[in-house]
Amino acid sequence: MRTAIVSDIHGNLEALTAVLADIKSQGCERIFCLGDIIGYGPNPRECLDIVMTMQMCVIGNHDYGALIDPEGFSAVAEQAIFWTRQQVEQSIKPGDAKDRLSFLAKLPRVYTEDGVIYVHGSVSNPINEYVFPDDAYSPRKMERLFSLIQRYSFQGHTHTPGIFTADHQFLAPPDINFQYELTDAKAMINVGSVGQPRDEDWRSCYAIYDHPHLTFRRIEYDVAKTRDKILAIPELDSFLGERLLRGD
């Protein structure tokens, strides 16, 4: 099935709305989310409500932090997650908060389908491990991760899109003209971030998987509107808004 794979929305409603419009235009049959629906951004409730209608979602570290306790977070991220938790717990109408918290509590750490693994972090540590582009130069880490993959893995967390190949190369989307043909060789795919890209491109990023075809999509959205929302919330550090303009 033609599957849109989104990740790291981080409460950015403007970005998510723009991505969903693009997904519809691309004729995708379903949407998978790789976690971090919330955290950092100004619209956690609205983003949660949208993701709750998607076909699959795994839990991210910010989702887990809002549900349980943030561990290993920076001071800025921790402050944001405590504010986010308050927002999620507030009801717009009876039952809303309970439904959102119940949804987060039931999210799996890993989803597997046809030998393809979907996680937030990595196949080794689904919630918290980062797999950065520079890790391609770490043979030990690459060998460990690839040994746990049956076919392919899709992951988020780094907010940096690209493909790790079985021969330990990292291919950024511009290197492959945003398209790639998967083979029988194993691959790890970072799908990028919808709500807070960190590869020096402010546009939202997501992937479309329609075996063997893989496509990365970059989508413009009203980034200034999201930035201004963040700046208007005292509990969210202004850095979280300004970084959206830079894509870092």
Protein Blocks (a to p, Z undefined) as FASTA:
>chain_A
ZZdddehklopaklmmmmmmmmmmnopabdcdebjkbghiaclmlmmmmmmmpmbdcddf
klmmmmmocehiafklmmmmmmmmmmmmpcfbghklmmmmmmmmmpcfbdceehiacdfk
bmklmmlmccdfklmmmmklmmmmmmmpmkbccdehkopacdddfkopacdfklnoopac
ddfbdcdddebjfklccehpabdcddddddfbdcdddddddfklmmmmmmmpmklcfklm
mmmmnoZZ
